Amino acid sequence: MTDKIVYTASSTEAAPEARKIHRKMLELIKQSCPASVFEIGSGRGLLGAEIAASGIKYSGIEPDEEQFKACQRNFPHLSVKRASCYENPTELDLGQFDLVISNDVIEHLYYPRKLVSFARSLVKPAGMVITCTPDFGSYWKNIAYSLTNKWDQVHSPLWEGGHIKFFSKNSLELIFKEGGFGNFSWESVRNINYPIFRMSIICTCSPTHI
């Protein structure tokens, strides 16, 4: 299995939608009061830089060369390795963290369970995992896409390294339950132009102890 799978954000990473998601993620991170945060998919380092600026110890991984170099260039103080969640976390010697996060990553993976098991290996027993992904569980939003013939635009088939998995709240909870997580709580981020619709869902969960 290659370690060069691309699961980067799109070129609209700094767009209003992404900034709104970042604000919500930062709000949830600060509410959990972690001493340390690990990000799966650091991208260009925009969210990581804000986390580190708040005084939290931050580390992350990013597999895409272009995104990784941009992160190094713009935020050289951030502790980010070029690696992917398909790799063995023990061999990467990353340690354990109070909070493991990912933002717009799991929907880019051929093997999304790899992200779950990677997060499980890095989170401390009393820690938490926060995962954000586009919401495809909204009946009315999906109806609207169908009525306006927008599915081709939504799925972005010409986006290299783009979305290949489409999660609802139920499917996201199921994949994390399978991976040894429980105590789920949920937040949503509303679409900027059409706030009646959820743009993204954010899942917070913690390791179960068997």
Secondary structure, DSSP 4 states (H G I P E B T S, - for coil): --S-------TTTTSHHHHHHHHHHHHHHHHH--SEEEEE--TTSHHHHHHHHTT-EEEEE---HHHHHHHHHH-TTSEEES--TTS-HHHHT---EEEEEEES-GGG-S-HHHHHHHHHHHEEEEEEEEEEEE----HHHHHHHHHTT-HHHHH-TTSTT-------HHHHHHHHHHTTEEEEEEEEEE-SS-TTSEEEEEEEEEE---
